[in-house]
Amino acid sequence: METKWLEDFVSLVETKSFSRSAELRHVTQPAFSRRIQSLEAWLGSDLIDRTSYPTRLTHAGEIFYEQALAMLGQINNARALLRGKRASPQTTVDFAVPHTLSLTYVPRWLNELEDAFGDINSRLLALNVHDAVMTLVEGGCDLLLCYHHPRQPLLLDASQYDMISMGTEALRPYTRCDRDGQPEFLFPGTEDQPLPFLAYANNAYLGRMVDLIMNDARQPLHLNKRYETDMAEGLKMMALKGMGVAFLPESAVTRELKQKQLARADQNGAEWEVTMEIRLYRERPSIQRPGKPLVSRLWEYLEQIAAENRGARQNKARRSSLR
């Protein structure tokens, strides 16, 4: 048996889609299906009920899912031990975070959190969105911080994972400013002179958000893809060099906007942007997997803050409706 078969199976359980899991695992769907079949052959039991749609597990599959998570967790712990990385102590909170949030949102958030909650020993794993989610599912972290959009949701079972909404973030197009502080490129471009476009690589979560923006736009964009990467920070650096237009999270460009190094490339505002929710997830504690006491205290505190913020927004909305 190969470890990747277990990872494939866990991905399939979470997405309930062969095609989606194949995309996330960076293989063709036929190859992905063969790997699931190889796992079933090795186990000598069908894991997937192929007579139903959407994808469902057989009884054997439901039993093996928990075993697969446990095995992957043991494998990861053994690998960490052999590499000299001991398991995180009970006094350390392990975060799995997509690269962009790890560079923009997390430093400010942790600083504010420590001022209010107290000192926190933390370890941050910066990954792509899929791998960050898999790290939580496999037991490799305590908390997962990530983006969420209803049209590109993270399919985490609400009965198994708790969630707190931490706020929102807008994804918009930005370009370098000229000497007068004006944007060098402006949407939508023309057919004769398409705008140089700095794009996200295939399967990048923010790339799928950009696809939503373009599909929903009332007028077509004229773009010429000049560069591609899965890192928002890489696109920002290229935009600062004047290489083109890039869609970037607002938290990634706060300083550059204030210093007039970057400016919005869209004139019509909301037509060329999408708002994403920032969510925090944890595996719901159980008798078998109670989790760290520190994480439980932190979670209770964050839930209280989230409830207070919701109440404040509701009161503000009520006051506005009475005017």
DADA-V964754 format. One record per backbone hydrogen bond with DSSP energy under -1.0 kcal/mol. CO is the residue of the C=O (numbers start at 0). NH is the residue of the N-H. Records with the same first field share a line. If there is no record, write none. Layout:
CO = NH ; NH
This chain:
1 = 4
2 = 6
3 = 7
4 = 8
5 = 9
6 = 10
7 = 11
8 = 12
9 = 13
10 = 14
11 = 15
15 = 54
16 = 20
17 = 21
18 = 22
19 = 23
20 = 24
21 = 26
27 = 31
28 = 32
29 = 33
30 = 34
31 = 35
32 = 36
33 = 37
34 = 38
35 = 39
36 = 40
37 = 41
38 = 42
39 = 43 ; 44
46 = 57
47 = 49
55 = 48
57 = 61
58 = 62
59 = 63
60 = 64
62 = 66
63 = 67
64 = 68
65 = 69
66 = 70
67 = 71
68 = 72
69 = 73
70 = 74
71 = 75
72 = 76
73 = 77
74 = 78
75 = 79
76 = 80
77 = 81
78 = 82
79 = 84
80 = 83
88 = 91
92 = 122
93 = 141 ; 142
94 = 124
95 = 144
96 = 126
97 = 101
98 = 102
99 = 103
100 = 105
104 = 108
105 = 109
106 = 110
107 = 111
108 = 112
109 = 113
110 = 114
111 = 115
112 = 116
120 = 92
122 = 94
124 = 96
126 = 98
127 = 131
128 = 132
129 = 133
130 = 134
131 = 135
132 = 136
133 = 137
134 = 139
135 = 138
142 = 95
143 = 280
145 = 278
147 = 276
148 = 151
153 = 155
156 = 159 ; 160
159 = 283
161 = 281
163 = 279
166 = 277
168 = 275
169 = 249
170 = 273
171 = 247
172 = 264
173 = 245
174 = 262
175 = 183
177 = 180
181 = 177
187 = 221
192 = 189
194 = 223
195 = 244
196 = 225 ; 226
198 = 228
200 = 203
203 = 207
204 = 208
205 = 209
206 = 210
207 = 211
208 = 212
209 = 213
210 = 214
211 = 215
212 = 216
221 = 194
223 = 196
226 = 198
228 = 200
230 = 234
231 = 235
232 = 236
233 = 237
234 = 238
235 = 239
236 = 240
237 = 242
238 = 241
244 = 197
245 = 173
247 = 171
248 = 251
249 = 252
252 = 256
253 = 257
254 = 258
255 = 260 ; 261
256 = 259
260 = 176
262 = 174
264 = 186
267 = 270
268 = 271
269 = 272
273 = 170
275 = 168
276 = 147
277 = 165
278 = 145
279 = 163
280 = 143
281 = 161
288 = 285
291 = 295
292 = 296
293 = 297
294 = 298
295 = 299
296 = 300
297 = 301
298 = 302
299 = 303
300 = 304
301 = 305
302 = 306
303 = 307
304 = 308
305 = 309
306 = 310
307 = 311
308 = 312
309 = 313
310 = 314
311 = 315
312 = 316
313 = 317
314 = 318
315 = 319
316 = 320
317 = 321
